Amino acid sequence: MARNMQPIAKRCKALGVSPAAMGYYKKETKRNPQGQARRKKSEYALQLQEKQKVKFVYGVQEKQFRGYYDKATRMSGKTGDNLLIQLESRLDNVVYRLGLAVTRREARQLVNHGHITVNGRKVNIPSYQVKPGMVVALREKSRSMERIKENTEANASHAIPQWLEYDAEKYAAKIVAAPTREDIDFPVEEHLIVELYSK
């Protein structure tokens, strides 16, 4: 599977994303502070940047992202909102939102290594789409992991989205509703992505 190995702080600066949106609260870069002001960006450049930003935050590649977009166009409602809601409904993102992992990359690794269950069954597919009524939990064997304890302590003050009902003692969460556009916690103009793909 392809991975983005670019430096996080540098990529965040280039795309105008706060490292905190990625789970990196202590990262920052002071290189070339006026770099973004060099020239005015074209309409295409702005559209492309928005797409790259969303792909980078959720850690998906172009082929998979295009698949989400195509599915979003077939759903009722706004295409841009549907796209973001699908990305927010990924299993690795749910694990990250619950605070079991500090970053989405780490959450993806937890899922890949079989530490997460959905409705009591092990699921090792990070892109698995969760739906209302499902229960996402940490496997009982994995609850004693030192890294999990460190992550839950580090994320104790972070708010869990309202569409997740989390039981901290059982390391389990029920999906009580589908995520909404308001649950996206980083600035994104999804209409630019729709315009880019509509050309």
N, C-alpha and C positions, 0 to 999 in steps of 0.2 A: 504494500500500500504506500502510495506517495505521501511524503510528509513535507511540511514547510519548515525548513531549517534556518530561516532568516532570523537575525537577532530581534527579539520581541520589542524592545524599546524603540529600535530604529524603525521597524515596520509600523508600530503604533503611531509614531511621529509622522511618517509618510502618509498614512491614511487618515490622520486626524482623530485617532481613537485613544481614549485614556487607557493606560495599562491596567487600571483598576477594573475596567470592563472585561478584561481577560483573566482577572484574578491575581494579577501581579501588582500588589499595592505598594511595593517598595522600589519598583523600577522607574527610571526616568532617563532622559537623555538631554544633554545641554549642547550637543553638537549642532552647529549651523542654525542658531535660533531664528534667523530671518529666511531660512530656506524656502518656506512656503510662500513668501512674498515676492519671489523672483519674477514671476510673470502670471498674467491672468490665464486661467485654464479655459479651454474650449468646452462647449456643451458635452461633447463626447467624452472628454477627459473627466468631467464631473460625474457623468453616468458610470463610467468604468470604475472610478474610485469608489463609488457607493457599492458597486457589486463586489469589488475586491475587499472592501471593509467588512461586509457581511460574511463573505466566504472565510476571511481571516479569523473573525471573532468566533464563528462556530466550527472552524476547522474542517471545512468540506472542500473538495476539489471541484473543478469546472463541470465534469460530466454529471456528478451527483447533484450539483447545484442546479444545473439545467433541468434535470429530472424533477426537482422540487418546483421549479418555475412552471414547467409544462403541466404538472399536476395542479398547481395553483390556478392556472388559467381555466381549468375544467371545473373548478369548484365555484359555488355561488358566493357572491360577495366581491370585495376588492381583491384583485390579484396580488398586489403588494402586501396587504395584510395577511392573506392566506399563505404567502411564501414565508413570512416571518413566523407565523404561528406553527407551520410545519417544522421549521428549524428549532423553535423553542420546545417542541414536543419530542425531540430526539431523546433517547434514553440517556446518552452521555450528558446532555444538558440538564436533565432532571437530577442526575447524580451530583452534578456541580451545584445546582440550585439548592440542594439539600445540605450542602456543606460537607459532604463526605469526601470531597476532593477540593483542593485549593484552586485548581485551574481546570478548564475543560479538557486539556490534554491529559491531565492526571485522571480525570473522570473517565475518559475514553480507555485509558489503560486498565482501570478497575473493571470496566465492563468486558474488555477483551480477555482479561485473565479469569473471568468467570466468578467474580465476587458479588455480582448483582443478580437478584431474582425478580421476575415479574409474575404476579399471581402464584408465587411459590415455585415457579420453574426457572432454572438458570437460563439467562439470556446473555450471550456474549457478542451481540451485534450492537455497536454504538449508535447506529442510525435507526434502531428499532423505534417505531412511533407509538408513544403511549396514548391512551385514550381514557376519558372519564370512567371511573369505576375500577380501573386497574390499581394494583398495589405493588409499588416498587420497594424492594427491601435489600439490605445487605445480608449476605448469607451468614448463617449462624457461626460457621467456622471462621469467618473473616472478621468478626466483631472484636476479637482480641488483638488485631493487628495494631502495632504501635503507631503506624502512620495514620490510621483512621482516627485514633484517639487525638493525635496532634492536630489533625485537620478539623475535627469537630470542635476542639477547644479554640482554635484560631478563628473559626467561622461562627462562634457562639453569638456574636453581636450582630451578625448579618441577617437581615430580614428574609424570611422564606416567602415566596409568592403565595397569594391567596388561593390560587388554584391547586395548591398542594397542602394536604393535611398531614403534618409530620408528627410521628410518635418517636421522640428522641430515645426513649428507653429501649424500644424494639428496633431502632434504626430502620423504620419502615414509614412509607408515606402513601396515602391514598390520593389518586388523581380525582379531585372533586369536581373539576370543570376543565374545559379546554382553555389554554392560555389566550389572552387577548393582546391586541396591539399595545395597550397600555403597560403590559408586563415587560416590554423590551426596554432594558435599562441603559442603552447607549444611543446617542443621536444617529439616526439614519433616515434618509429620504428615499423610501422604497419606491416612490413613483419614478425616480430616475432609473432604477433597475428595470422597471416595467418598460419605460421608454426605450432603454438600450436594447432589450430583447425584442421589442415590437418593430424594430427597423427592418 
